[in-house]
């Protein structure tokens, strides 16, 4: 008997999968921002990375790593304490691909010195593209890269670790770090009674020969499957930074006892733990009592990655929304040809283009910091401001991208729901919005003259842009007010917008003018698309975003 044919079972008026593309080549704002910040020589390398990470196979790995979340195996079959974290193979594949591309270490030489040239810009472009595919695995990638800055405070330890850390190999085996092909590092600072206030730390470190034994509790310890961790604990001379390996020097499993893995809103492919140290072996990093000064070297870099990942997530949201709108027909026209949808998408494209230019400019500052005092001041003042603006922009931006797809954006079959759940962690981790604002104020208080020089440079780089002069005056005046903390969010956001306009002006002057006109000369509306752009600018922005 012939089965009836149902016309409704035919799928049409749907966009094809956004995959098997070159994530670098289709992103003209990224290509131009990399070039403007010294990375033009790496275009072929970045295009190869973009094709690989834009493949359907990598997209599928991202999906699987998030659908099958990590599991804690506290004991082995014989009852021995092991505290291992078990992952889906797709997670390990993502880690291996990131390591092979050097995303975890390429800003350093084999001896742990800054690599220079445009290493940070090129690495940021890779991180930005990888975040569009799967962001959770980038947590240990970020911490491993950033840990070198802290380990540099203890040169003898750095010299021992770098031969393993600097390889482009990923080794997931549960073994002592010195026996492995490659290694990853995590960190543990947060305790129940004080997250932001790390001086409330109650974990204790007692000297044991040349090493220490640490006893205490961490409410959050990131990436518990790592080979070692940088942790803060109270030693005789005060809060101190320590290197705590998973295995003690005699090869036994270190006394690091994971209590549970956190059940998080997003970042689900990555394990985050609550842990107790029961006399765990550790080595000091930096001077006793100088733990914050030591760990802050690492934190500056993890904050950069929070900003890069946030812009990468927004880029992915924009690309998926625009791709869908170009294939979906409504009222006899493609969505992308509807004036109101064009207004929304072009305004979103302008935001992402400015964010991309800004994070690449920040990474250029990292590349130049060792030999340029002005760039070092830029990095210190603007890292928290840029993290504040980009990270807090991402969740509402991704909601807007989801809405462009309608119901298809809301369901878990697509990537945007995962991006939306992922986005808030970057604003929360490594300092919430208020902490970022306070850090900008501290930078101004510590080195006011250098900070004012940065503001003057931004003024010169935005001269003639709509609203830029007024923004410079507002920022300068507001930060001098005795009640500056009360209005810090307003001033820090304005500072970030000014820096974004300056960075974009070095990449695309016309679009910098559009950005300034809609963000500096007036307060940007709370909804994307509630600005008026010329139709030719709309077309140009969308073509740059996705040819």
C-alpha positions as CSV (number, residue, x, y, z in Angstrom):
1,X,0.0,0.0,0.0
2,X,1.4,3.4,-1.0
3,X,1.9,5.8,1.9
4,X,0.4,9.2,1.5
5,X,2.9,12.1,0.9
6,X,2.7,15.0,3.4
7,X,3.7,18.3,1.9
8,X,4.4,19.7,5.4
9,X,7.3,17.2,5.8
10,X,9.3,19.0,3.2
11,X,11.7,21.4,4.8
12,X,12.0,24.7,3.0
13,X,12.4,28.4,3.8
14,X,15.2,27.5,6.3
15,X,18.8,28.6,6.3
16,X,21.5,25.9,5.6
17,X,23.9,25.1,8.4
18,X,26.5,27.9,9.0
19,X,29.5,25.6,8.8
20,X,32.4,24.5,6.6
21,X,33.4,28.1,6.2
22,X,36.6,30.1,6.9
23,X,35.9,32.0,10.1
24,X,38.8,34.3,9.3
25,X,38.2,35.1,5.6
26,X,34.4,35.8,6.0
27,X,35.1,38.3,8.8
28,X,36.4,41.4,7.1
29,X,36.5,43.5,10.4
30,X,38.7,40.8,12.0
31,X,41.0,40.6,9.0
32,X,41.5,44.4,9.0
33,X,41.9,44.7,12.8
34,X,44.6,42.0,12.8
35,X,46.4,43.8,9.9
36,X,46.1,47.2,11.6
37,X,47.7,45.8,14.8
38,X,50.7,44.2,13.2
39,X,49.5,40.7,12.3
40,X,49.2,40.9,8.5
41,X,52.0,38.3,8.0
42,X,49.9,35.7,9.7
43,X,46.9,35.9,7.4
44,X,47.5,32.5,5.8
45,X,48.0,30.8,9.2
46,X,44.8,32.5,10.5
47,X,42.9,31.5,7.4
48,X,43.9,27.8,7.9
49,X,42.8,28.1,11.5
50,X,39.6,29.6,10.4
51,X,38.8,26.9,7.9
52,X,39.6,24.2,10.4
53,X,37.5,25.7,13.3
54,X,34.7,26.6,10.9
55,X,34.3,23.0,9.8
56,X,31.2,20.9,10.5
57,X,33.4,18.5,12.4
58,X,34.6,21.1,14.9
59,X,31.0,22.4,15.4
60,X,29.9,18.8,16.2
61,X,32.7,18.5,18.7
62,X,31.5,21.6,20.4
63,X,28.0,20.3,20.6
64,X,29.1,16.9,22.0
65,X,31.4,18.4,24.6
66,X,28.4,20.4,26.0
67,X,25.8,17.7,25.8
68,X,27.9,15.2,27.7
69,X,29.2,17.2,30.7
70,X,32.2,16.3,32.9
71,X,31.8,13.8,35.7
72,X,33.8,13.6,39.0
73,X,35.3,10.2,39.8
74,X,36.3,10.6,43.4
75,X,37.6,7.0,43.9
76,X,38.9,4.2,41.8
77,X,37.4,0.7,41.7
78,X,39.5,-0.4,44.7
79,X,38.5,2.6,46.9
80,X,41.6,4.6,46.4
81,X,41.1,8.4,46.4
82,X,41.8,9.7,42.8
83,X,39.6,12.8,42.3
84,X,39.7,12.5,38.5
85,X,37.4,14.4,36.1
86,X,36.0,12.4,33.2
87,X,35.2,14.1,29.9
88,X,33.6,13.2,26.6
89,X,36.3,12.6,23.9
90,X,35.1,15.6,22.0
91,X,36.3,17.9,24.8
92,X,39.8,16.4,24.6
93,X,39.8,16.8,20.9
94,X,39.0,20.5,21.2
95,X,41.8,20.9,23.8
96,X,44.2,19.1,21.4
97,X,43.3,21.3,18.5
98,X,43.7,24.5,20.5
99,X,47.1,23.3,21.9
100,X,48.3,22.3,18.5
101,X,47.7,25.8,17.3
102,X,49.5,27.2,20.3
103,X,46.5,29.1,21.7
104,X,47.6,28.2,25.2
105,X,51.2,29.4,25.0
106,X,52.1,31.2,21.8
107,X,52.5,34.7,23.4
108,X,55.6,33.3,25.2
109,X,59.0,32.0,24.2
110,X,60.2,28.6,25.2
111,X,61.9,30.3,28.2
112,X,58.7,32.1,29.3
113,X,59.5,35.6,28.0
114,X,57.0,37.7,26.0
115,X,57.2,36.5,22.4
116,X,56.8,40.0,21.0
117,X,56.1,41.1,17.4
118,X,52.4,40.5,17.0
119,X,52.2,37.2,18.9
120,X,49.3,38.4,21.2
121,X,47.3,39.8,18.3
122,X,47.6,36.6,16.3
123,X,46.9,34.4,19.2
124,X,43.8,36.6,20.1
125,X,42.5,36.2,16.6
126,X,42.6,32.4,17.1
127,X,41.0,32.6,20.5
128,X,38.3,34.8,19.0
129,X,37.5,32.3,16.3
130,X,37.7,29.2,18.7
131,X,35.2,30.9,21.0
132,X,32.7,31.0,18.2
133,X,32.7,27.2,18.2
134,X,33.2,26.1,21.8
135,X,34.1,28.5,24.6
136,X,34.2,26.2,27.7
137,X,37.4,24.4,26.8
138,X,39.1,27.8,26.5
139,X,39.0,28.3,30.3
140,X,42.1,26.0,30.9
141,X,43.7,27.4,27.7
142,X,43.4,30.9,29.1
143,X,44.7,30.0,32.5
144,X,47.6,28.1,31.2
145,X,48.7,31.0,29.0
146,X,48.2,33.5,31.8
147,X,50.0,31.4,34.4
148,X,53.4,32.1,32.8
149,X,53.1,35.8,33.8
150,X,52.8,34.7,37.5
151,X,55.4,31.9,37.3
152,X,57.9,34.5,36.0
153,X,57.9,35.8,39.6
154,X,59.7,32.6,40.6
155,X,62.3,32.0,37.8
156,X,63.6,28.7,39.1
157,X,60.1,27.2,39.0
158,X,59.4,28.8,35.6
159,X,62.6,27.2,34.2
160,X,61.4,23.7,35.3
161,X,57.9,24.1,34.1
162,X,58.3,25.8,30.7
163,X,59.8,22.8,28.8
164,X,56.5,20.9,29.3
165,X,54.2,23.9,29.3
166,X,55.6,25.4,26.1
167,X,55.0,22.4,23.9
168,X,52.1,22.4,21.4
169,X,50.9,19.1,22.8
170,X,47.8,18.2,24.8
171,X,48.2,15.2,27.2
172,X,45.0,14.3,29.1
173,X,46.7,11.4,31.0
174,X,46.5,11.4,34.8
175,X,50.2,11.5,35.6
176,X,52.8,13.8,37.1
177,X,53.3,16.9,35.0
178,X,57.0,16.3,34.6
179,X,56.3,13.0,32.8
180,X,53.8,14.5,30.3
181,X,54.0,15.7,26.7
182,X,52.2,18.9,27.6
183,X,50.4,20.4,30.6
184,X,47.7,22.8,31.7
185,X,47.3,25.0,34.7
186,X,44.2,26.2,36.7
187,X,43.7,28.5,39.5
188,X,42.0,28.7,42.9
189,X,41.4,31.9,44.7
190,X,37.7,32.1,45.6
191,X,36.5,31.0,49.1
192,X,33.0,30.9,50.6
193,X,33.5,34.0,52.8
194,X,35.2,36.1,50.2
195,X,35.5,36.0,46.4
196,X,36.4,39.5,45.3
197,X,37.9,40.2,48.7
198,X,40.8,37.7,48.5
199,X,42.3,39.1,51.7
200,X,39.5,37.3,53.5
201,X,41.3,34.1,52.4
202,X,41.5,31.6,55.3
203,X,43.5,28.8,53.6
204,X,46.7,28.2,55.5
205,X,50.2,27.4,54.2
206,X,52.8,25.9,56.6
207,X,56.4,25.6,55.6
208,X,57.7,22.0,55.0
209,X,61.4,22.2,54.2
210,X,61.7,24.0,50.9
211,X,58.0,23.5,50.2
212,X,54.7,24.1,52.0
213,X,51.7,22.1,53.1
214,X,48.4,23.8,52.4
215,X,45.1,23.2,54.3
216,X,41.9,24.9,53.4
217,X,38.9,25.2,51.2
218,X,38.2,26.8,47.8
219,X,34.6,27.5,46.9
220,X,35.6,27.7,43.2
221,X,38.7,26.2,41.7
222,X,38.7,26.4,37.9
223,X,39.5,23.4,35.7
224,X,40.2,20.7,38.2
225,X,41.6,18.4,35.6
226,X,44.6,20.6,35.2
227,X,48.1,19.3,36.0
228,X,48.8,22.1,38.5
229,X,47.1,25.1,40.0
230,X,48.1,28.6,41.2
231,X,46.4,29.1,44.6
232,X,46.4,31.8,47.3
233,X,46.9,30.9,50.9
234,X,48.0,32.6,54.2
235,X,51.7,32.0,55.0
236,X,53.6,33.4,58.0
237,X,54.2,36.7,56.1
238,X,50.7,37.0,54.7
239,X,48.7,36.1,51.6
240,X,51.0,34.2,49.2
241,X,50.8,32.6,45.8
242,X,51.6,28.9,45.4
243,X,52.1,26.3,42.7
244,X,50.1,23.2,43.6
245,X,50.6,20.1,41.4
246,X,48.2,17.2,41.1
247,X,51.0,14.9,42.1
248,X,53.5,15.3,44.9
249,X,57.3,15.0,44.0
250,X,57.3,11.4,45.1
251,X,54.7,10.5,42.5
252,X,51.7,10.1,44.8
253,X,48.4,11.9,44.2
254,X,48.5,15.2,46.0
255,X,46.0,15.8,48.8
256,X,43.6,17.8,46.6
257,X,40.1,16.5,47.4
258,X,37.3,17.7,45.1
259,X,34.0,17.9,46.9
260,X,31.9,18.4,43.8
261,X,31.7,19.9,40.3
262,X,29.6,23.1,40.1
263,X,26.3,22.9,38.2
264,X,26.6,26.1,36.1
265,X,24.3,28.0,33.9
266,X,26.7,27.8,31.0
267,X,30.4,26.9,30.5
268,X,29.1,23.3,30.8
269,X,31.8,21.5,28.8
270,X,34.4,22.9,31.3
271,X,34.6,21.5,34.9
272,X,34.6,23.9,37.8
273,X,35.0,22.5,41.3
274,X,34.7,23.0,45.0
275,X,37.8,21.6,46.7
276,X,39.5,20.9,50.0
277,X,43.3,20.8,50.5
278,X,44.3,18.4,53.2
279,X,47.9,19.2,53.7
280,X,48.5,19.4,50.0
281,X,52.1,19.8,48.7
282,X,52.8,23.2,47.1
283,X,55.7,25.5,46.1
284,X,55.9,29.2,46.7
285,X,55.6,31.6,43.7
286,X,57.0,35.0,44.4
287,X,57.6,36.4,47.8
288,X,55.7,35.5,50.9
289,X,53.0,38.0,51.6
290,X,53.0,39.3,48.0
291,X,50.4,36.9,46.7
292,X,48.1,39.5,45.2
293,X,50.9,41.2,43.4
294,X,52.0,37.9,42.0
295,X,48.6,36.6,40.9
296,X,47.5,39.9,39.4
297,X,50.1,39.3,36.6
298,X,48.0,36.4,35.6
299,X,44.6,38.1,36.1
300,X,45.4,40.9,33.7
301,X,45.8,38.3,30.9
302,X,42.7,36.2,31.9
303,X,40.7,39.4,31.8
304,X,41.9,40.1,28.2
305,X,40.6,36.6,27.2
306,X,37.3,37.3,28.8
307,X,37.0,40.4,26.6
308,X,38.2,38.5,23.4
309,X,35.8,35.6,24.1
310,X,32.8,38.0,24.6
311,X,33.4,39.7,21.3
312,X,33.9,36.3,19.7
313,X,30.5,35.1,21.0
314,X,28.9,38.3,19.8
315,X,30.5,37.8,16.4
316,X,29.1,34.3,16.2
317,X,25.7,35.6,17.2
318,X,25.8,38.2,14.5
319,X,27.0,35.8,11.8
320,X,24.3,33.2,12.5
321,X,21.6,35.9,12.6
322,X,22.7,37.5,9.3
323,X,23.2,34.1,7.6
324,X,19.7,33.1,8.7
325,X,18.2,36.4,7.6
326,X,19.6,36.0,4.1
327,X,17.9,32.7,3.6
328,X,14.6,33.1,5.5
329,X,11.7,34.7,3.5
330,X,8.9,36.6,5.2
331,X,6.2,38.5,3.4
332,X,7.7,37.6,0.0
333,X,11.1,39.1,0.9
334,X,14.2,37.7,2.6
335,X,14.5,38.9,6.1
336,X,17.8,40.5,5.3
337,X,16.0,42.8,2.8
338,X,13.4,44.0,5.3
339,X,14.3,47.6,6.4
340,X,13.7,47.0,10.1
341,X,15.8,43.8,10.2
342,X,18.5,45.6,8.3
343,X,18.5,48.3,10.9
344,X,18.9,45.7,13.7
345,X,21.6,43.7,12.0
346,X,23.7,46.7,10.9
347,X,23.6,48.2,14.3
348,X,24.7,44.9,15.7
349,X,27.5,44.7,13.1
350,X,28.7,48.1,14.1
351,X,28.9,47.0,17.7
352,X,30.9,43.9,16.9
353,X,33.2,45.7,14.5
354,X,34.1,48.2,17.2
355,X,34.6,45.4,19.8
356,X,36.8,43.5,17.5
357,X,39.0,46.5,16.7
358,X,39.2,47.2,20.5
359,X,40.3,43.8,21.7
360,X,42.9,43.6,19.0
361,X,44.2,47.0,20.0
362,X,44.4,45.8,23.6
363,X,46.5,42.8,22.5
364,X,48.8,45.0,20.6
365,X,49.5,46.8,23.8
366,X,50.4,43.5,25.4
367,X,52.9,42.8,22.6
368,X,54.5,46.3,23.1
369,X,54.3,46.6,26.9
370,X,57.8,45.2,27.6
371,X,59.5,48.1,25.7
372,X,56.9,50.8,25.6
373,X,55.8,52.6,28.8
374,X,52.8,54.2,27.0
375,X,51.5,50.9,25.8
376,X,52.0,49.4,29.3
377,X,49.9,52.2,30.8
378,X,47.2,51.6,28.1
379,X,47.0,48.0,29.1
380,X,46.8,48.6,32.8
381,X,44.2,51.3,32.6
382,X,42.1,49.9,29.8
383,X,42.1,46.1,30.4
384,X,39.4,46.4,33.2
385,X,37.4,49.0,31.2
386,X,37.4,46.9,28.1
387,X,36.5,43.8,30.0
388,X,33.6,45.7,31.6
389,X,32.1,46.9,28.3
390,X,32.6,43.9,26.1
391,X,31.6,41.3,28.7
392,X,28.5,43.1,29.9
393,X,27.5,43.8,26.2
394,X,27.5,40.1,25.3
395,X,24.3,38.6,27.0
396,X,21.8,41.2,25.7
397,X,23.5,41.2,22.3
398,X,23.2,37.4,22.0
399,X,19.5,37.6,23.1
400,X,19.0,40.0,20.1
401,X,20.7,37.5,17.8
402,X,18.5,34.7,19.1
403,X,15.4,36.8,18.4
404,X,16.6,37.3,14.7
405,X,16.2,33.6,14.3
406,X,12.9,33.4,16.2
407,X,12.1,30.1,17.7
408,X,15.0,28.4,15.9
409,X,17.3,30.6,17.9
410,X,15.8,29.7,21.3
411,X,16.0,25.9,21.0
412,X,19.1,23.9,21.9
413,X,19.4,22.4,18.4
414,X,21.3,25.5,17.3
415,X,24.3,27.2,18.9
416,X,22.8,30.5,20.0
417,X,21.1,29.2,23.1
418,X,24.5,27.8,24.2
419,X,26.2,31.1,23.4
420,X,23.6,32.9,25.5
421,X,24.1,30.7,28.5
422,X,27.9,31.0,28.1
423,X,28.0,34.8,27.8
424,X,27.5,35.9,31.5
425,X,30.5,34.0,32.8
426,X,33.0,36.4,31.2
427,X,31.5,39.3,33.1
428,X,31.4,37.4,36.4
429,X,34.8,35.6,36.2
430,X,38.0,37.5,37.0
431,X,36.1,40.4,38.5
432,X,32.5,41.5,38.1
433,X,31.5,44.9,36.7
434,X,31.9,46.8,39.9
435,X,35.3,45.3,40.5
436,X,36.4,46.4,37.0
437,X,35.3,49.9,37.7
438,X,37.1,50.0,41.0
439,X,40.2,48.7,39.3
440,X,40.1,51.6,36.8
441,X,39.8,54.0,39.7
442,X,42.8,52.3,41.4
443,X,44.9,52.6,38.2
444,X,44.1,56.3,38.1
445,X,45.0,56.7,41.7
446,X,48.3,54.8,41.4
447,X,49.5,56.3,38.2
448,X,47.4,59.3,37.5
449,X,49.9,61.0,35.2
450,X,50.3,57.9,33.0
451,X,46.6,57.3,32.9
452,X,45.9,60.9,31.9
453,X,48.5,60.5,29.1
454,X,46.4,57.5,27.8
455,X,43.3,59.7,27.9
456,X,45.1,62.4,25.9
457,X,46.2,59.8,23.3
458,X,42.6,58.6,23.0
459,X,41.6,62.2,22.5
460,X,44.1,62.6,19.7
461,X,43.1,59.4,18.1
462,X,39.4,60.3,18.1
463,X,39.8,64.0,17.2
464,X,37.0,65.1,14.9
465,X,34.7,62.1,15.7
466,X,31.2,63.1,16.8
467,X,31.0,63.4,20.6
468,X,34.6,62.4,21.2
469,X,35.7,65.7,22.7
470,X,32.8,65.8,25.1
471,X,33.5,62.2,26.1
472,X,37.1,63.0,26.8
473,X,36.1,65.9,29.0
474,X,33.5,63.9,30.8
475,X,35.8,61.0,31.6
476,X,38.6,63.3,32.7
477,X,36.3,65.4,34.9
478,X,34.3,62.5,36.4
479,X,37.4,60.5,37.5
480,X,38.6,63.6,39.4
481,X,35.4,63.9,41.4
482,X,35.6,63.1,45.1
483,X,32.5,60.9,44.7
484,X,34.0,59.2,41.6
485,X,33.1,55.7,42.7
486,X,29.4,56.5,42.8
487,X,29.5,57.3,39.0
488,X,32.3,55.0,38.1
489,X,30.2,52.8,35.9
490,X,29.1,55.7,33.7
491,X,32.7,57.0,33.3
492,X,34.2,53.5,32.7
493,X,31.6,52.7,30.0
494,X,32.3,56.1,28.4
495,X,36.1,55.4,28.6
496,X,35.6,52.0,26.9
497,X,33.4,53.5,24.1
498,X,36.1,56.2,23.6
499,X,38.8,53.5,23.3
500,X,36.6,51.5,20.9
501,X,36.1,54.6,18.7
502,X,39.9,55.2,18.7
503,X,40.7,51.6,17.9
504,X,38.1,51.5,15.1
505,X,39.4,54.7,13.7
506,X,42.7,53.0,13.1
507,X,40.9,50.3,11.1
508,X,37.9,51.8,9.4
509,X,37.6,55.6,9.8
510,X,34.1,55.8,8.3
511,X,32.7,53.2,10.6
512,X,34.4,54.8,13.5
513,X,32.5,58.0,12.7
514,X,29.2,56.0,12.6
515,X,30.1,54.3,15.9
516,X,30.9,57.7,17.6
517,X,27.8,59.3,16.2
518,X,25.6,56.5,17.7
519,X,27.5,55.9,20.9
520,X,29.5,59.0,21.9
521,X,27.5,61.9,20.5
522,X,24.3,60.5,21.9
523,X,23.4,57.7,24.3
524,X,22.8,54.5,22.3
525,X,19.3,53.3,22.6
526,X,18.8,50.2,24.8
527,X,17.6,48.2,21.8
528,X,19.6,47.4,18.7
529,X,18.2,49.0,15.5
530,X,16.9,52.0,17.3
531,X,19.4,54.2,15.5
532,X,19.3,55.8,12.0
533,X,22.0,54.8,9.6
534,X,22.1,55.7,5.9
535,X,21.0,52.8,3.6
536,X,24.4,52.7,2.0
537,X,26.1,52.3,5.4
538,X,23.7,49.6,6.3
539,X,24.6,47.6,3.2
540,X,28.3,48.2,3.7
541,X,28.3,47.1,7.3
542,X,26.4,43.9,6.6
543,X,28.7,43.1,3.6
544,X,31.8,43.6,5.8
545,X,30.2,41.4,8.5
546,X,29.5,38.5,6.2
547,X,30.1,38.7,2.5
